Amino acid sequence: MGLKSFQHPVLRAVSALYFLVTAVLFVLLLLEVGTRLTLTLYRSQIHRRERLSEFHYMRLAEEDLHPFFGATNSPGPNIDPGPEIAGAAVYPAGWKEAAGPKILFLGGSTTANRYPRLVGEHLRRELGSTSIINLAADGTPTLLSLLKFWTYVDLVKPDLIVVLHAINDFYRGFTPPPRVLPQYRNDYSHFVFDRQWQIRPSVYDGRPVFTEGPWRSFTIGSLWQSLTGSSRLLDELRERISAEPSCRETRMPTRQLLRALPDFERNLSNLIDSVQEKGMFLLLLTMPFTLEGNARDFLKPGRYFSNDGIECMPDQQFVEGMQRFNQVTRELAAGSNALFFDLASQLRDAALFEDEVHLTRAGLEIEARLVGDFILKSRVLTKE
């Protein structure tokens, strides 16, 4: 009787569904554990290989410290191994002994590329020996550039500091879940890049805080949360799949749109004052941007310019925001002795952009020539 009941079509369907769900959950468990083990082994391998080098500290800075401090470059060609200025891209390697002018570049990913090196190559044709020290790193806002300036200026003793900022401060004015704490903070410590850092209630007072992700201490009790809310596997897949818009475009109040603008102005103003206090030359650049014919990165639905993941900033407000941040750069330069070059007005061809703000290889070459020519015309590096 029991065997016949089991063979009933409905029971067979329920049984098949049960085993299917069990199998899917088991496969997801294996994939999740496999993803975490792969990432853990990869990092451990890097740590073992670099344990005796200065780069080990740099890896720790990227992966193990609070995200607010994780703004340095990974090991690679022309990256200074430290210990004095670890993480800077330098051209040539012997910049400390070079006799010619030294140029210090500050900024985020729009400067952490080959354009500063190309500027150096362009200048060397006219000035001879010229050293480039590029302290820019992906995700760096003005506050970290101010910190980097005071940390390294006495070591580098640059003849010129070139600063390009806007986008990293702009989107820090928003609090898109799940990477950002719900309350905006003027020091930008509410914002995190690395998905390893998870948002959880503080043991001390229950407020949301960043804690280390669960990949180090995997437990059965965290499985459901891992598979739904903080899955490394799903995070990796989300980064590689372009989804249809999942939030509605809603025009935001100006106070929301430009929430980080006063902090950007404060940080950039302090950087200008700091450079002038040291008696050095400063060149401020506006940031080029486009929304035409490019693959979206910053404006993917809810990725950066959203406060709840439901309502997203429309394209026109992105334009308005970038224009306002560039305008502040222009106004601060006009009220100081800083040099100013409106780079944004010179680079408008959408074909030169990889996304809203990052330039293609051809775009970087044009950018380097424009900035290099402006530096030569300013004659700040010409000793007379």
VENMO-V786523 format. One record per backbone hydrogen bond with DSSP energy under -1.0 kcal/mol. CO is the residue of the C=O (numbers start at 0). NH is the residue of the N-H. E is the energy in kcal/mol with one decimal. If there is no record, write none. Layout:
co | nh | e
CO | NH | E
CO | NH | E
This chain:
co | nh | e
0 | 4 | -2.3
1 | 5 | -2.0
2 | 6 | -1.3
4 | 7 | -1.4
7 | 11 | -2.8
8 | 12 | -2.2
9 | 13 | -2.6
10 | 14 | -2.8
11 | 15 | -2.7
12 | 16 | -2.6
13 | 17 | -2.6
14 | 18 | -2.5
15 | 19 | -2.4
16 | 20 | -2.8
17 | 21 | -2.6
18 | 22 | -2.6
19 | 23 | -2.7
20 | 24 | -2.7
21 | 25 | -2.3
22 | 26 | -2.6
23 | 27 | -2.8
24 | 28 | -2.5
25 | 29 | -2.5
26 | 30 | -2.8
27 | 31 | -2.8
28 | 32 | -2.8
29 | 33 | -2.8
30 | 34 | -2.7
31 | 35 | -2.4
32 | 36 | -2.9
33 | 37 | -2.6
34 | 38 | -2.3
35 | 39 | -2.8
36 | 40 | -3.2
37 | 41 | -2.4
38 | 42 | -2.3
39 | 43 | -2.8
40 | 44 | -2.6
41 | 45 | -2.0
42 | 46 | -2.7
43 | 47 | -2.6
44 | 48 | -2.3
45 | 49 | -1.9
49 | 52 | -1.9
52 | 55 | -1.2
54 | 58 | -2.2
55 | 59 | -2.1
56 | 60 | -2.5
57 | 61 | -1.6
58 | 62 | -2.3
59 | 63 | -3.0
59 | 64 | -1.2
65 | 68 | -2.2
66 | 69 | -1.1
68 | 70 | -2.0
75 | 78 | -1.8
77 | 89 | -2.9
79 | 86 | -2.3
84 | 87 | -1.6
87 | 79 | -3.4
88 | 133 | -3.4
90 | 131 | -3.2
100 | 130 | -2.8
101 | 158 | -2.8
101 | 159 | -1.3
102 | 132 | -2.8
103 | 161 | -2.8
104 | 134 | -2.2
105 | 163 | -1.7
106 | 136 | -1.3
107 | 110 | -1.9
107 | 111 | -1.9
110 | 112 | -2.3
113 | 117 | -2.3
114 | 118 | -2.2
115 | 119 | -2.2
116 | 120 | -2.1
117 | 121 | -2.3
118 | 122 | -2.5
119 | 123 | -2.2
122 | 125 | -1.5
122 | 126 | -3.5
123 | 127 | -1.6
130 | 102 | -2.6
131 | 90 | -2.3
132 | 104 | -2.4
133 | 88 | -2.4
136 | 139 | -2.0
140 | 144 | -1.6
141 | 145 | -2.5
142 | 146 | -1.7
143 | 147 | -2.7
144 | 148 | -2.6
145 | 149 | -1.9
146 | 150 | -1.8
147 | 151 | -2.2
148 | 152 | -2.4
151 | 155 | -2.8
152 | 156 | -2.9
159 | 103 | -2.8
160 | 282 | -3.1
161 | 105 | -2.7
162 | 284 | -2.2
165 | 169 | -2.6
166 | 170 | -2.2
169 | 172 | -1.5
170 | 173 | -1.4
184 | 187 | -2.1
187 | 190 | -1.7
189 | 180 | -2.5
193 | 196 | -1.5
197 | 210 | -3.0
199 | 208 | -2.5
201 | 205 | -1.8
206 | 201 | -2.7
208 | 199 | -2.5
210 | 197 | -3.0
218 | 221 | -1.0
219 | 222 | -1.7
221 | 225 | -2.7
222 | 226 | -2.8
223 | 227 | -1.5
224 | 228 | -2.7
224 | 229 | -1.9
230 | 234 | -2.1
231 | 235 | -2.4
232 | 236 | -2.2
233 | 237 | -2.9
234 | 238 | -1.7
236 | 239 | -1.0
247 | 311 | -2.9
252 | 255 | -1.0
252 | 256 | -2.6
253 | 257 | -2.8
255 | 258 | -1.2
257 | 260 | -1.2
259 | 263 | -2.6
260 | 264 | -2.7
261 | 265 | -2.3
262 | 266 | -2.7
263 | 267 | -2.7
264 | 268 | -2.4
265 | 269 | -2.3
266 | 270 | -2.0
267 | 271 | -2.3
268 | 272 | -2.5
269 | 273 | -2.2
270 | 274 | -2.4
271 | 275 | -2.3
272 | 276 | -2.3
273 | 277 | -1.4
274 | 279 | -2.1
275 | 278 | -1.1
280 | 160 | -2.1
281 | 338 | -3.2
282 | 162 | -2.6
283 | 340 | -2.2
299 | 302 | -2.6
303 | 305 | -1.7
304 | 312 | -1.9
309 | 247 | -2.0
311 | 249 | -2.7
313 | 317 | -1.2
314 | 318 | -1.9
315 | 319 | -2.3
316 | 320 | -2.7
317 | 321 | -2.6
318 | 322 | -2.4
319 | 323 | -2.0
320 | 324 | -2.3
321 | 325 | -2.4
322 | 326 | -2.2
323 | 327 | -2.1
324 | 328 | -1.7
325 | 329 | -2.2
326 | 330 | -2.7
327 | 331 | -2.6
328 | 332 | -1.9
329 | 333 | -2.1
330 | 334 | -1.6
332 | 335 | -1.4
338 | 283 | -2.6
340 | 285 | -1.3
340 | 342 | -2.1
342 | 345 | -1.2
342 | 346 | -1.1
348 | 351 | -2.1
349 | 352 | -1.7
351 | 359 | -2.8
355 | 289 | -2.1
357 | 353 | -3.7
357 | 354 | -1.2
359 | 363 | -2.6
360 | 364 | -1.6
361 | 365 | -1.9
362 | 366 | -2.7
363 | 367 | -2.6
364 | 368 | -1.9
365 | 369 | -2.6
366 | 370 | -2.6
367 | 371 | -2.6
368 | 372 | -2.5
369 | 373 | -2.0
370 | 374 | -2.3
371 | 375 | -2.2
372 | 376 | -2.5
373 | 377 | -1.9
374 | 378 | -1.0
